[in-house]
């Protein structure tokens, strides 16, 4: 899989992309990820990439020319399945959306900044808009890293234990059950006996009950969807 990230703050992405899951996926030749500085694609002096919006609104907008120049340059080298804009008013990021994105071969992530991007970019060049939630950040770089991390970890082979990613919260529209490790007893607090019983059927039944219970308490809207109950 290849992910291209378009940003006006490439240095902000340098550290996370050189550590943890990204480094592992790149080393295993399962991922190619490239960061493109938007200022390299502007025709204006001094690397200008933003301007005041028409209509007298406050703030600054990223201009259409450098964004389109970058997108078209990338498209000359390969076909892209999606061009995604990280937008506060985009489609809410969910695990099912992440799973769908992980099946793509080539995607572009466009990071907004200031007051966002010229609307013509969104109307004519973006194929998908994704939001982390109903709030605004300083730019799209952190959301892009979060989306990329979530996508990469479900690519087969990236995580050594494939079952681990498949049993994460939200994979089946349910929240993951409580988890425990050694020691069995700590200051009088013990692990639920069923988990050390050796009865695999009882353990699975307990986990399923806990998943439904936690989802009812913390994300009840997920229960409106079809849930596999064993």
Buried (B, 14 or more C-beta within 10 A) or exposed (E): BBBBBBBBBBEBBEEBBEEEBBEBBBEEEBBEBEBBBBBEBBEEEEEEBBBEBEEEEEEBBBBBBBBBBBBEEBBEEEEBBBBBBBBBEBEEBBBEBBBEBBEBEBBBBBBBBBBBBBEEBBEEBBEBBBBBEEEEBEBBBBBBBBBBBBBBBBBEEBBEEEEEBEBBBBBBBBBBBEEEEEEEEEEEEEBEEBBEEEEEEEBEEBBBEBBBBBBEEEBEEBEEEEBEEE
